Amino acid sequence: MTQSRPFVADGAAGIVLPPPRTPAPREAPALNWGVIAPGRVATEFVKALRNHTAQKVVAVGSRDAERARAFAERFDIPAAYGSYAELLRDDRVDIVYVASPHSGHFEHALRAIEAGRHVLVEKAFTRNAREAEELIEAARRRGVFLMEAMWTRFLPHIDVVRQVLDAGLLGEVHTVLADHGQAMEPAPAHRLFAPELAGGALLDLGVYPVSFASLVLGPFASVTAVGTKAFTGVDGQASIVVTTASGAHGVLNTTLFARTPTTASISGSRARLEIDGSFYGPAWVRLIGRDDRTIDRFVPEQRDGGLCYQAAEAARCVSAGRLESDLMPLAETLRIMHVLDTVRRDLGVTFPGE
Ligand SMILES: NC(=O)c1ccc[n+]([C@@H]2O[C@H](COP(=O)([O-])OP(=O)(O)OC[C@H]3O[C@@H](n4cnc5c(N)ncnc54)[C@H](OP(=O)(O)O)[C@@H]3O)[C@@H](O)[C@H]2O)c1
């Protein structure tokens, strides 16, 4: 891992960034994975598993047999199914990765749970908190592992952030800033603009700054948002202010209309952390003193294949007989879904069939 190099500056003199404790993804016990919905992120996920882990993808399920076959051929996956139900009947599959649009997460994950499979569900976990709660209850009843694929949580630079916060190195934390905006072409057919697929900026991009603020600040005391709708009625842009009982603030933005810096910062009474864009992927972290001088920095060793860390965490948990991960607990996933519900209420956005 990258060594921290201490600099000396102002009130934070002498503090350095700890090295990440993240275990090597390749060392996680191998599970047999089944992939549901072989789209864009499923492609990146399978590439990350092949390049950086010992995990085995043994089956892929698509709504279309030819798409499943092509995906299986591309990645040497032994079994290709023309429906998700068929994949769930394959007893070789230990754990299912659900990579469908947000509108499908609840049903696809529920079917996998009912089939007795462990499940990793893409972010945002579900369309709303009610669905999240039902899914969590179903997994607990069936005794299977369930986790939101909020991949940022498992990255080495976030472990550096966790340790800095746990050690109180920043002093009292007052402000968290984070944004995630992408300049999307306004295409009615794209899932991000489709209300029926639970599109919009918030569930796709905004969940990252919200989840980051939740990691840093803990439960929010209040959530307030303003927004602008896209031409299809989904949320095109949202600016969100969260507060905690102790008076800390999170100021968060998400948009489909522009590429934003995608950076994050945590400012405390003693020092601050700045995470370069894209903060939600493997990124640099800088520790900066009150005099604005950089005290130390963390540089990730691996910039590609960041989706491998969440798979390794799921594999470690399942192999240890655990039903959830401490790094992305289900109670927090549920809390985050409640926050997203509140934001959508403020914005006046609902999804058909919710
Ligand atoms: N972690 C990350 O970095 C990351 C990045 C991008 C997206 N995501 C998340 O991953 C999920 C999928 O995003 P994506 O960009 O991969 O989407 P995508 O490229 O559109 O792929 C989604 C796949 O879902 C399947 N599907 C099932 N029901 C569908 C429906 N009614 N309409 C359209 N497709 C349907 C399709 O596969 P078949 O028809 O072949 O089954 C489709 O290829 C979302 O939850 C998103 O937030 C995560």
The ligand as an ORCA input file, in Angstrom:
! r2SCAN-3c Opt
* xyz 0 1
  N     -21.801      0.608     -9.331
  C     -21.675      1.310    -10.421
  O     -20.617      1.828    -10.738
  C     -22.847      1.447    -11.333
  C     -22.678      2.010    -12.604
  C     -23.785      2.071    -13.429
  C     -25.032      1.619    -13.004
  N     -25.148      1.104    -11.752
  C     -26.446      0.581    -11.281
  O     -26.647     -0.661    -11.954
  C     -28.014     -0.802    -12.343
  C     -28.085     -1.033    -13.847
  O     -27.487      0.048    -14.508
  P     -26.812     -0.128    -15.961
  O     -26.211      1.177    -16.294
  O     -25.992     -1.344    -16.027
  O     -28.129     -0.329    -16.851
  P     -28.252     -0.994    -18.274
  O     -26.964     -0.938    -19.020
  O     -29.482     -0.428    -18.888
  O     -28.507     -2.543    -17.941
  C     -29.589     -2.949    -17.184
  C     -30.029     -4.331    -17.648
  O     -31.200     -4.684    -16.933
  C     -31.982     -5.575    -17.677
  N     -33.383     -5.181    -17.528
  C     -34.291     -5.826    -16.761
  N     -35.462     -5.216    -16.816
  C     -35.327     -4.165    -17.639
  C     -36.210     -3.177    -18.125
  N     -37.500     -3.149    -17.765
  N     -35.732     -2.239    -18.968
  C     -34.439     -2.239    -19.323
  N     -33.547     -3.175    -18.920
  C     -33.990     -4.129    -18.075
  C     -31.456     -5.534    -19.088
  O     -30.774     -6.760    -19.293
  P     -31.517     -8.034    -19.946
  O     -32.724     -7.541    -20.663
  O     -30.469     -8.590    -20.856
  O     -31.867     -8.945    -18.830
  C     -30.439     -4.419    -19.096
  O     -29.321     -4.698    -19.906
  C     -28.712      0.435    -11.792
  O     -29.220      0.118    -10.523
  C     -27.606      1.476    -11.646
  O     -27.849      2.425    -10.650
  C     -24.091      1.000    -10.922
*
